[in-house]
């Protein structure tokens, strides 16, 4: 810019001069009270950011936004029907498929029929641990095009129990990891339960650190250099913060992986958050998921799987899935969200947010490690308590209309009737079972308000 003759006649304006001009225009109003926004992450958001606030230029990120994949998730209850759905989705714009497999009875031959496993990126989320089933998946797919997310700590955090027991889970986990040379970390659980962005990143880092400590002596140097970590991330509506969150995740992970001599590149699978989705005025969910998918793409996700607008109360259906897929198709092919590799790089605001979030998450991670590590704090209930505190604060903001969900706690349509539309139970289910630890429970902000409206219909 400085070398452009168009700007040679203009003097540079420093950040100090800009602030003085703003203060003059405020006509006596307090700058900090009027224009500084204080986020739940403990970050003060300023009205402007400036180049002279950087001692050195930020490094170019490794994100490849041109390479993100449109993904569709399919829960496999029937292999033949799921295969038909997968082939239909691929023919209509999906570029990758995530199969959720509930048990070992699912026939893989039938499930993968007519799918080109050499070119189609496939994810297999197994709701069980079984080495033989994983081996069968690997035998029927291409090594470079398949991910089998395995996360036994995530299972413990979500359900409060291991799949079987600690010893058995770790034994099977080690076997699976050696064959797939990968594992996953469920960061989405923390977001959907009400954790702040800083907490999500710190817990993700501490979560994967448990795995690194466990696998450090089990894997060869060569295996570590080719190892894949898959982060399953939920993205909220705080647009720029969510972009910065994903960028910070890559930076923090790279630093941790380098310390253990693991592959410093990670794989991010992103989906919109459920926490801010609403039952009433449900079409607004499409607006929310669109901006959330935009954040996921600009933040550098490898695959983005949209959430249908009616996912919280309808069973899987062709219309909802088509709309959610088309949102991604519009972003990719009509909004050109696949043309620039690192579109957020160099943005003073996003770069500053990335740095601040990274520093706060790293500090929290160090605190977790100095107090026994992630698993220890899960067992003690510290992680659950901290998430609950953050979720309660966010809930209070929602109840006080400081946090707005349009159509729910602001401008609700009193004529909306949803009681007879419910195909799924859209609220937290209370099924008392014996658990080793207190599970981390996902819940939506609008649940209490929606339950009251349902009861009054």
C-alpha positions in Angstrom: 0.0 0.0 0.0 2.8 2.4 0.9 4.4 1.9 -2.5 1.2 2.7 -4.4 1.4 6.3 -5.7 -2.3 6.8 -5.0 -1.4 6.9 -1.3 1.8 8.8 -1.4 0.0 12.1 -0.7 -1.6 10.8 2.4 0.1 10.7 5.8 0.0 7.5 7.8 -2.5 7.5 10.6 -1.4 5.7 13.8 -3.7 3.8 16.1 -3.2 6.5 18.7 -4.5 9.2 16.3 -7.5 7.0 15.4 -8.3 6.6 19.1 -8.0 10.4 19.7 -10.4 11.0 16.8 -12.9 8.5 18.1 -12.7 10.0 21.7 -13.4 13.4 20.2 -16.4 12.2 18.3 -17.8 10.6 21.5 -18.3 14.1 22.9 -17.4 13.1 26.5 -18.8 9.6 26.5 -16.4 7.1 28.1 -14.5 5.2 25.3 -14.2 2.0 27.3 -17.8 1.9 28.5 -19.2 2.8 25.1 -17.1 0.9 22.6 -15.3 -1.9 24.4 -17.1 -5.2 24.3 -16.2 -7.7 27.0 -16.6 -11.3 25.8 -17.2 -14.4 28.0 -13.7 -15.5 27.1 -12.2 -12.6 29.0 -11.2 -10.7 25.9 -11.9 -7.0 25.5 -13.0 -6.4 21.9 -11.9 -3.0 20.6 -13.7 -0.9 18.0 -10.7 -1.1 15.6 -7.3 -2.8 15.2 -4.2 -1.4 13.5 -1.0 -2.6 11.9 1.2 -0.7 14.3 0.0 -3.0 17.1 2.0 -5.8 15.6 5.8 -6.0 16.3 6.2 -8.6 13.5 3.9 -9.7 10.7 1.9 -12.8 11.6 3.0 -16.0 9.9 1.0 -17.4 7.0 -1.2 -20.2 8.2 -1.2 -23.7 6.9 -5.0 -23.8 6.3 -6.2 -24.8 2.9 -9.6 -23.4 2.5 -9.7 -24.4 -1.2 -9.6 -28.0 -0.2 -12.6 -28.2 2.3 -15.1 -31.0 1.7 -18.9 -30.9 1.8 -19.8 -33.8 4.0 -23.1 -35.5 4.9 -23.6 -37.6 8.0 -25.6 -40.8 7.8 -26.7 -42.9 10.7 -26.6 -46.5 9.6 -29.6 -48.5 10.8 -29.9 -50.4 7.5 -26.8 -50.9 5.3 -28.8 -51.1 2.0 -30.8 -47.9 2.7 -27.8 -46.0 4.0 -25.9 -47.0 0.9 -28.6 -45.7 -1.3 -28.7 -42.4 0.7 -24.9 -42.1 0.5 -24.8 -42.6 -3.3 -27.7 -40.1 -3.7 -26.0 -37.5 -1.6 -22.7 -37.9 -3.6 -24.6 -37.5 -6.9 -26.1 -34.3 -5.6 -23.0 -32.5 -4.4 -21.7 -34.1 -1.3 -18.0 -34.8 -1.5 -17.5 -36.9 1.6 -19.7 -39.2 3.8 -19.6 -39.8 7.6 -21.2 -43.1 8.5 -22.3 -43.5 12.1 -22.1 -47.3 12.8 -24.1 -48.5 15.9 -22.9 -52.1 15.9 -20.8 -54.8 14.3 -23.8 -56.3 12.5 -23.7 -53.6 9.8 -22.6 -55.2 6.5 -19.7 -53.1 5.1 -19.9 -54.7 1.7 -23.5 -53.6 1.3 -22.9 -50.2 2.8 -20.0 -49.3 0.4 -21.6 -50.7 -2.7 -21.0 -48.5 -5.8 -19.1 -45.9 -3.7 -15.7 -45.1 -5.2 -13.6 -45.5 -2.1 -10.4 -44.4 -3.9 -11.8 -40.9 -4.5 -14.5 -40.4 -1.8 -13.4 -39.2 1.6 -15.1 -41.4 4.2 -15.5 -41.1 8.0 -16.6 -44.1 10.1 -17.8 -43.1 13.6 -18.1 -46.4 15.5 -20.3 -46.4 18.6 -18.3 -49.4 19.9 -14.7 -50.6 20.1 -13.8 -53.6 17.8 -10.4 -54.2 16.2 -11.7 -56.7 13.7 -14.4 -54.4 12.4 -11.8 -51.6 12.0 -9.6 -54.0 10.1 -12.5 -54.9 7.8 -13.1 -51.2 7.1 -9.4 -50.7 6.2 -9.5 -53.6 3.8 -12.4 -52.2 1.9 -11.3 -48.6 1.6 -8.3 -46.5 0.5 -5.8 -45.6 3.3 -5.7 -41.9 2.1 -9.4 -41.5 1.9 -10.7 -43.0 5.2 -10.8 -41.7 8.8 -12.0 -43.9 11.7 -12.3 -41.5 14.6 -11.5 -43.3 17.9 -11.8 -41.4 21.2 -12.2 -43.5 24.4 -11.7 -40.4 26.6 -14.5 -38.7 24.7 -16.7 -41.7 25.4 -15.9 -41.4 29.1 -16.6 -37.7 29.2 -19.9 -38.0 27.3 -21.3 -41.2 28.9 -19.6 -41.2 32.2 -18.4 -44.8 31.5 -15.8 -46.5 29.3 -17.1 -48.6 26.4 -16.2 -51.7 28.6 -13.7 -50.8 31.2 -10.4 -48.9 31.5 -8.1 -51.8 30.8 -10.1 -53.3 28.0 -10.7 -50.0 26.3 -7.1 -49.0 26.4 -6.0 -52.4 25.0 -8.4 -52.3 22.1 -7.7 -48.5 21.5 -4.0 -49.3 21.2 -4.7 -52.0 18.6 -7.0 -49.7 16.6 -4.6 -46.8 16.7 -1.7 -48.9 15.5 -3.8 -50.1 12.5 -5.3 -46.7 11.6 -2.4 -44.5 12.7 -5.0 -42.0 13.9 -7.3 -41.0 16.7 -9.9 -38.4 17.3 -10.8 -35.8 19.9 -14.4 -34.8 20.5 -14.2 -31.0 21.1 -17.9 -30.6 20.0 -19.0 -32.1 23.3 -17.5 -29.2 25.2 -19.0 -26.5 22.9 -22.5 -28.1 23.0 -22.4 -28.3 26.8 -21.7 -24.6 27.2 -17.9 -24.3 27.5 -16.3 -21.1 26.4 -14.0 -21.0 23.4 -10.9 -20.8 25.6 -12.1 -23.8 27.6 -12.9 -25.8 24.4 -9.3 -25.3 23.1 -7.7 -25.9 26.5 -9.7 -29.1 27.0 -9.0 -30.2 23.4 -5.3 -29.7 24.0 -5.3 -31.5 27.4 -7.5 -34.3 25.9 -5.0 -35.0 23.1 -2.1 -34.6 25.5 -3.4 -37.6 27.5 -3.2 -39.6 24.2 0.3 -38.4 23.4 1.6 -39.3 26.8 0.0 -42.8 26.5 1.2 -43.4 22.9 4.6 -41.8 23.1 6.5 -45.0 23.8 4.2 -47.3 21.8 4.6 -45.8 18.4 7.7 -45.6 16.2 9.2 -42.3 15.1 8.1 -43.0 11.6 4.5 -43.7 12.7 4.4 -40.5 14.8 5.4 -38.4 11.8 2.5 -39.8 9.7 0.0 -39.9 12.6 -3.4 -38.2 12.1 -5.4 -36.4 14.8 -9.0 -35.7 13.9 -10.7 -32.9 15.9 -14.5 -33.1 15.8 -15.4 -29.4 16.4 -18.8 -27.6 16.8 -18.9 -24.0 15.6 -21.1 -21.4 17.2 -22.5 -18.1 15.9 -19.8 -15.8 17.3 -18.4 -15.3 13.7 -14.9 -13.9 14.1 -14.3 -15.6 17.4 -15.1 -19.0 15.8 -12.7 -18.4 12.9 -10.0 -17.5 15.4 -10.9 -20.6 17.5 -10.1 -23.0 14.6 -6.9 -21.1 13.7 -5.8 -21.1 17.3 -6.6 -24.9 17.5 -4.1 -25.6 14.7 -1.4 -23.4 16.3 -1.8 -24.9 19.7 -1.9 -28.4 18.4 1.1 -27.9 16.2 3.1 -26.7 19.3 2.1 -29.7 21.4 2.6 -32.3 18.6 6.1 -30.9 17.9 7.0 -31.4 21.6 6.1 -35.1 21.2 7.6 -35.5 17.7 4.2 -36.2 16.2 2.8 -35.0 12.9 2.1 -31.3 13.5 -0.8 -31.1 11.0 -4.3 -32.0 12.3 -7.6 -32.8 10.5 -10.6 -30.6 11.5 -14.1 -32.0 11.0 -16.6 -29.1 11.7 -20.3 -29.0 12.2 -22.6 -26.2 13.5 -23.4 -26.1 17.2 -26.7 -27.4 18.6 -26.5 -25.2 21.6 -28.1 -22.1 19.9 -30.7 -24.1 17.8 -34.3 -23.5 18.5 -37.6 -25.4 18.2 -39.8 -22.4 17.5 -39.1 -20.2 14.5 -37.0 -23.1 13.3 -36.2 -21.5 9.9 -33.9 -19.1 11.7 -31.7 -22.1 12.3 -30.7 -22.0 8.6 -29.3 -18.5 9.1 -27.4 -19.6 12.1 -25.9 -22.7 10.4 -24.9 -20.6 7.3 -22.7 -18.2 9.3 -21.4 -21.1 11.4 -20.4 -23.0 8.2 -18.7 -19.8 6.9 -16.7 -19.6 10.1 -15.7 -23.2 9.8 -14.5 -22.8 6.2 -12.6 -19.5 6.8 -11.1 -21.0 10.0 -9.6 -23.8 7.9 -11.7 -26.9 8.5 -11.0 -29.9 6.3 -14.6 -31.1 6.1 -17.8 -29.3 7.0 -21.0 -31.2 7.7 -24.0 -28.9 8.0 -26.8 -29.4 10.6 -30.3 -29.6 9.1 -32.5 -26.8 10.3 -35.0 -29.4 11.8 -32.4 -31.8 13.3 -33.4 -31.3 16.9 -37.1 -32.3 16.4 -37.4 -34.2 13.1 -36.0 -37.6 12.2 -33.6 -37.7 9.2 -35.5 -36.6 6.2 -34.8 -35.9 2.5 -35.9 -32.2 2.6 -33.9 -31.1 5.6 -30.8 -32.9 4.5 -31.1 -31.4 0.9 -31.4 -27.9 2.3 -28.4 -28.3 4.6 -26.3 -29.7 1.8 -27.4 -27.0 -0.6 -26.3 -24.3 1.9 -22.8 -25.7 1.6 -23.0 -26.0 -2.2 -24.0 -22.3 -2.4 -21.1 -21.3 -0.2 -18.7 -23.3 -2.2 -19.8 -22.8 -5.8 -21.7 -19.5 -5.7 -20.0 -17.6 -2.9 -16.5 -18.7 -3.9 -15.5 -20.0 -0.5 -13.1 -22.4 -2.2 -10.9 -19.8 -4.0 -8.5 -18.6 -1.3 -6.4 -20.8 0.9 -6.1 -18.5 3.9 -8.6 -15.7 3.7 -8.4 -14.8 7.4 -4.6 -14.3 7.3 -3.5 -10.7 7.8 -6.8 -9.4 9.2 -5.7 -7.4 12.2 -8.9 -8.3 14.3 -8.8 -12.0 13.5 -5.0 -12.2 14.0 -5.3 -10.5 17.4 -8.2 -12.7 18.5 -6.2 -15.8 17.4 -3.3 -14.7 19.5 -5.3 -13.8 22.6 -7.4 -16.9 22.5 -4.3 -19.1 22.1 -2.6 -17.5 25.0 -5.6 -17.9 27.3 -6.1 -21.5 26.2 -2.5 -22.3 26.7 -2.5 -20.9 30.2 -5.6 -22.9 31.1 -4.0 -26.1 29.6 -0.9 -25.6 31.7 -3.1 -25.2 34.8 -4.9 -28.5 34.0 -1.6 -30.3 33.5 -0.1 -28.8 36.8 -3.2 -30.2 38.6 -3.0 -33.8 37.5 -4.0 -33.7 33.9 -7.3 -33.9 32.0 -8.3 -37.4 33.0 -7.6 -36.7 36.6 -9.7 -33.5 36.5 -12.5 -35.4 34.7 -12.6 -38.0 37.5 -12.6 -35.3 40.1 -15.4 -33.4 38.4 -13.4 -30.2 37.9 -13.9 -30.1 34.1 -17.6 -30.7 34.5 -17.9 -28.0 37.1 -16.1 -25.4 35.1 -18.2 -26.1 32.0 -21.4 -25.9 34.1 -20.3 -22.5 35.5 -19.7 -21.2 32.0 -23.0 -22.7 30.7 -24.9 -21.2 33.7 -23.4 -17.7 32.9 -24.4 -18.1 29.3 -27.9 -19.3 30.3 -28.3 -16.3 32.6 -27.4 -14.0 29.7 -30.0 -15.7 27.5 -32.7 -15.5 30.2 -31.9 -11.8 30.7 -32.0 -11.1 27.0 -28.4 -10.1 26.9 -27.8 -13.1 24.5 -30.5 -13.1 21.8 -31.9 -16.0 19.9 -34.3 -14.3 17.4 -37.8 -15.8 17.4 -37.3 -17.3 20.9 -36.4 -14.8 23.5 -36.8 -11.8 21.2 -39.7 -11.3 18.7 -41.3 -14.7 19.3 -44.3 -15.6 17.2 -47.0 -16.6 19.7 -48.9 -18.4 16.9 -46.1 -21.0 16.4 -47.3 -24.5 17.4 -44.8 -27.3 17.7 -46.2 -29.9 20.0 -47.5 -32.0 17.1 -44.3 -31.6 15.0 -42.0 -33.5 17.4 -40.7 -36.7 16.0 -37.7 -36.6 18.3 -37.5 -35.5 22.0 -35.7 -32.1 21.7 -34.8 -31.7 25.4 -32.2 -33.2 27.7 -33.1 -36.8 28.5 -32.7 -37.9 32.1 -31.9 -41.6 32.3 -30.4 -42.4 35.7 -27.7 -44.9 35.2 -24.6 -45.8 37.3 -21.5 -44.0 36.0 -17.9 -43.9 37.0 -17.8 -40.1 36.6 -20.4 -37.3 36.1 -21.0 -37.1 32.3 -20.7 -33.9 30.4 -24.3 -33.2 29.3 -25.1 -31.3 26.1 -28.0 -28.9 26.3 -29.5 -26.1 24.3 -30.0 -22.5 25.6 -33.7 -22.4 24.7 -34.8 -25.6 26.3 -36.6 -24.3 29.4 -38.4 -21.6 27.5 -39.5 -24.1 24.8 -40.7 -26.6 27.3 -42.9 -24.0 28.9 -44.3 -23.0 25.5 -45.0 -26.6 24.6 -46.8 -27.2 27.9 -49.0 -24.1 27.3 -50.0 -25.0 23.7 
